[in-house]
Amino acid sequence: MRKAISTLLTLTMGLGIVSCAAKAPAAEEGFRPALDTSTSCQINIAGGYDNFEALESEFDRFNTYYPNVELKYTKIDDYNNMIGTVLSGNDAPDIYVNYSWMYGRDQYKASIDYAENLADPALGLDLGCIRSNIILNTEDGTLPMVPVFSNTYGMLVNKSLFEKEGLSIPTTYSELVEVCNAFRDKGYDNPMMGFSNEETTSLFTLSIYPFFCGSVANDPEAVSKLNSLDPSAGEYMRPSLEKITQFMNDGCVDLDACNEIENNYDAVILRFFEGDVPMMTCSGDTVSGTKKRESRSEAFIASPFEYAFVPIPISDEGAYFIDMPNLQFSVNKNSSNIDMANEFMRFLISTGELNEMAQNKGLMTPTTDLSFNSMYAAFGNVPESRILSPELIGLSDDALIQVRQAVYSVGKGDMTIDEAVASYGSFTS
């Protein structure tokens, strides 16, 4: 009996070892350190955020591989204007925040000049996990920055209200107008709201800019004229200006009620949490602040509801997904710890880590996987033909300023369409 039991145990242990051996490769998948894990150094990352808890969580995860590497985030005041000076100083960061709109502008030349080429295959970054349309296209094919968050325009929807009233979230412009009318008939004074006191990310820009991009996406001549601020390029805005006029005339928005919202972040979120607004236009940046503010809204605490962020259907062909990079990271090519800085970037630029950081920050991930976060999942359902990127279209920030000002002036009723068209190139930020 003892011999039989011993034989059985031996066979069982043998099978267990075989089983473990078969599973071992799966357990080893993922990030694998390429440097000496006992390396001791400090990596400093600089940016403009007051706090960056989501990034600090990534520090902790990286330290499971490199426990002796101290990673630190430093907030720089007046970041956009100071980053060039900081990079040329004695305490220059190893990794720093960068933005696509800085590329090609003389005043931000240092932010590009100090950046390592992250497209270098020797670095081993998994750039394929990032949506290609938000990766900066440069004239020389180098990549000075890589997105770690992305952004878009859309609207927060109170899913609980839609369900309560037996209505569906609109996917076309005609459905949007019908839904607004239906909510108003049911006693909701403001079916759709948004920030309207300033032109920057106003409800007019958020609603129409994707539509505008769609109107010029396949017209290189239009893009060239718009970027050069050619006054004749104002005509390319006309369809968008006509659409914003129709949008306001169709009664989707009560402008007087929107004017009561003091800012396009905190005030927008808290007004939406009152629970009586079915749809609130905003950007992904605003959405990132919703979770933390749930506990600051007495109305939401008393009557919590389910909500999500979806595209604004301003066209009868369906909504556009305007896909833009948000925060991007560059590696300082003069860093004294450049190997470890690159190692951290190799760790971070992966579907798992980028999704984790985006989830913690509340922003949209730059990866190809939008389904993991229910807040942004609707954007993953937009057909590829209706996904637009200013990076690929080639529209400059200067052109955006002109369009934004024109749309705002017409939407507010301060200019006629003809006046706005004729003013292209003369608007100031």
N, C-alpha and C positions, 0 to 999 in steps of 0.2 A: 504493500500500500504506500509506504514511504517513498519507494522508488518510483511508483506511478505518479505520485503528487509532484515529486522533484522533476520528473520528465515533463509534466504538464506545465509547471511553472517556467521551466527553461524555454519551452516552446512559446508560451505566452509572452515572456520577456523578449524573446527573439522577434516575434511579430511586432511587438511594440516598438522595438528599435528600428525595424524596417519601416514601420509606419511613420515614425518621427523623421527618419532619413528622407522619406519620400516627400514630407511636408517642409523640410528644411529650406529649400530654395524660396518658397513663398514667403517664409518668415524673414528672409534676407532681402526681399525686394524693397525698393525705395531708395532713400538717400544713403549713400555710402561715403564716409569721409575719405578725402583724397590727400589730406595732410596728416602730419603727426598729431594725434589727438591730445597729446600732452602739451602742445604749444601754448604758451602764455603770452597774451598781448591784449591790447584794448582797441576796439573798433567803435568809432564815433559816427553816428548818423545825424545829419542836420536837416531841419525842416521848419515849417512855419506853424505847425499845429501847436496848440497850448499843451496838449497831452496826446500821447500816442500809445494807449494801453494795448491796442491790438498788435502793434509792432513789438512791444515789450513781451507779449506772450510768445512771439516768435523767438525772441532772445532766449527765453527759458527753454524752448524746444531745441534750439540750436545747441544750448549748453549741455544737453544730454549726450551730444557727440563730442563737444569741445568744452569741457567743464572749466578750463583755465582761461578761456577767452571772455573778457569783460566787454559787453556791448552796452552802449549808452546812447540815448537819444537826447539831442540838444535842440531846444526851440530858439530860433533866431528872430528877433523883432524886426519888422519891416523886411521880411525875408526876400521878397523879389528884388528890392533895391540893394540889399546888403550882401547877397550871396557871392557876388563877384569879389568884393572886398575880403570876405571871410576866406574864400578859397586861396587868396594870395597871401594870407596871414600865416603866422607861426602855428596856430592851432586849427589848421584847415581840417575839415572832416574827411573821413575815409570814404563815406557814402553820403550822398546828398540828394534832396528832392529836386526834381527838374520838371519842366513843363514844355510841351511841344511848341506853344506859342512864343517861347523864348528863342527858338531856333530861327536864325536869319536876322535877328534884331541886334544892332550894334551895342545897345546898352546892356544886353545880356550875353554878350559874346563870351565872357569868361565862363559862364555856366556850360557852354558847349566846348570851349577850348580845353578845359580841365578834365573833360569826361573821357574815360576809356572807351574804346570801341567794343561794345558788348556783343556785337555780332561775330567776333573772333571765335571760330570753332574751337580753338584751344581752351577757351574758358568753360565749355561744356554746359552752357545755359540751355534749358529746354524751352526755347522760344516758340516751339510748336504748340505748347499748351495755351498760348495767348492768342486771342482773336487777331488775325493778321491785319485787319483793317484799322486797328487802333495803334499799330506799331509805326513810329515815325519814319516817314520816307525822306531820306536825305539825298542831296545831290551826288555825294561821293560814295553812297552805299554803306557808310558806317552807321552805327547805332549808338548814339551817345546816351540814350536813356531807354528804360524799359518800363512799361506800365505795371503798377502794383494794385491800382484800383481803376475802375472806369466810371463813366458818368453818362447820363442821358436825361432827356426831358420827358415828362409824362404827367400823370395825375394819381393822387392817392384816391382810392375808392373805398367807401364804407360798405363792405360786402354784406354786412348784417342788414343794413337798410335796404339794399337791393333785394335780398332774400325776403325780408319782411313784407315788402311792397310787391313782390312777385314780378320784379323787373330784371332784365339781363344787362350785364355790363356792355355798353355799346362798342361795336367794332368798326362802324362806318359813320360818316358824318350825319347822314339822315337818321340813323339810329340814335346818335347823340342828341340831336334836336328833339326827337320823339321822347327820349327818356327824360330830358329836361322838362318838357311840357307835362309829361306824366307825373313827375315828382311835384311840379308846381300845382297841378290839379289835386294832388293828394295833400296839399297844405305845406309843402316845403318852400319857403320863400327864396332860398338860394340853392338851387340844385347843383350849381357849379360856381366855385369861387377861386380866387388866386390873388397874389400880391400885385398891386397896381400903382403904388406910390412912386416908384422909380423905374427907369427903363431896364436896369440890369435884372436879368431873369424874371422879368414881369410876366404875367399870364399871357401877354401878347406874344412875346418872344417864344415862350415855352410851347405855345399852341401852334405857331406859324413857322418857326425856323425849320423844323423837319420838312414841312411842306415846301418851303423855299428851296431847301437843299435838293429835294426831289425834282424841282422844276429846272435846275441847272446842272444836275449831276452828269448828264451826258453831253454837255455843251462846253467844250474846252475854251471856245472863243468868249463865251459869256463869263466863265470863271476868270479868264485873263483880264477882261475889261473891268470886272468887279474888283479884282485885286489891285489893279492900277488906279482905282478910284476914278475911272473915266466917267464924266457926268452922263454920257449916253447910256451907261450901264444901268441907270435908274429904271429903264423900261423892263429890265429883267425882274424887278421887284413887283411890277404891276399885278400879276396874278395872285401873289401872296397878299398884297394890300387889298385887293378886291375880296379875297377870302376872309381876311380879318374883319372887313366891313360887314360881310354877310354874317359872320359869326356873331358879331355884336348885335346886328339888326334882328337876328333870329331869336334873340332873347335868352341865349344860353347863360349869360352872365349879367348880374346886377352890379354895375360899376360902382355905384354909391356904396353898396355894402362892402365891396372889395377894398375901397379906399380907406376903410376903417382898420384894415390889417396893417400894423406898424412896420413889420419887416418880413422878409421872405424866408425866415428860418424859424425862430422860436415862436413868433406870433402866428405864422401860418399853421404850424403843428398844433398849437394849443387851440386855435379856432376850429380846426378839423376835429379835434378831440371833444369838442362840445357835443358832437354826435348828431347834429341836424343838417350837416353838409354831406350830400352823397358823393361829390367829386371835388377835389382840390388840386389845382395845377401846382406843380413844383418840380424841382430837379432832384436827381439822386442824392446830391449833397444834403438837401433838406430831409429826405427820407432817412438818411443816416442818423438823424437826431431824434427820430420818433420813439424808439424803445426807451431811451433814458427819460423821456418826458411823459410817458404814460403815468408815472407815479406823481408827476407834478400837476396833473389835471384832475381836479375834483370831479368833474363831469365824467371823465373816462373811468376813474376809480369806481364811481357810483354805478355807471352803466358801460362796462367794457364792451367792445365790439371787435369783429374781425375786419382787418383791412389789408390792402395790397396796393402795389404800384403798377400801373398799366400804361400803355401808350395812349396818346390822345388821338382819337380817330377824326382828323380834320378833313379827310378826303373820303368820297364815296367808294373809292377803290380799296379802302382800308387804311389802317394806321401805318405810319413810318416809325422805324426804330432808328433814331439818330445816335449813332454809336461813337463815343468820344473817350479818349483817355482822361483820367482824372489826375491822380498823383503818379509820378514816375520817379524811378531811382537811377542815379548815375554813380559810377565809381570814380573817385578821384585818381587819375592816372599817376599822380605824384605821391600817393599814399605810401607811407613807410611800411604799412602792413597790407599791401595790395593783394598778396596771395590769400590771406585770410578774409579780406573784404570780398574777393571774388568767390571764395568758398561759401561765405554767407549768402551771397547772391545766388549761387548755384543751388543752395539749400532752399532758398525762398521761392525761386522761380520754378514752381511746380504746381500742378493742378491742386494737389492737396493743401499745400501751405498757403497759396494765394486765396483759395476758397475759404480756408480757415480764418485768415486775416480779414477778408472782406466781410465774412459773417460776423466777426467780433466787432468790426468798425461800423457795420450797418450799411456799407457801400456796395455797389455792384462789382462783382468780380471781373477781372480782365480775361479770364480763361474762357475756353470754348464751352464750358459746362455751366449753363445758367439755370438748369433745372433743380439744383440742389437747394436753392433758396426760394421758398414760396413767395417771398416779397417781390422778387424780380422775375419769377418764372414766366410771366406773360410775355416778356420781351423775347424769350427763347422760342416762342411760337410764331413770331413775325416771319413771313416768307423772306428768303434770302434776297429776292428782288426788291424788297422794301426796307432793307437794312442799309443805311447810308452813313458814311463817315467823312467829315470834313478833311481828315487826313488824306483820304484817297481822292476825294473830289478836288482838293487843292485850294479850298477857300481859305483866305488869310483872316487873321483876327481883325485886321483893319476893315475888311469887307463886312465881317460880322457886325462890327460897331455901326456901320452905315445902315445895314438892314434892321438891326435892333432899334435904332433911333427912329427910323422911318415907320416901322410897324407900330411902335409905341405912340408916335405922334398921331398916326391915323386912327389907331384904336381908341385913343383918348378923345378924339375929335378935335385935336389942336391943329391938324393939317388935313387938307383934302388929298386924295390919291395923287392927283396931278402935281400938287405942290411938293409932296414927298418924293415923287419920281424925279422932279426937276432939281431937287436938293441933294441928290446922291453925290457923295464926294465932299460935301460941305458940312456934314454933321460932325460934331466933336464929341468925344467921350466924356 
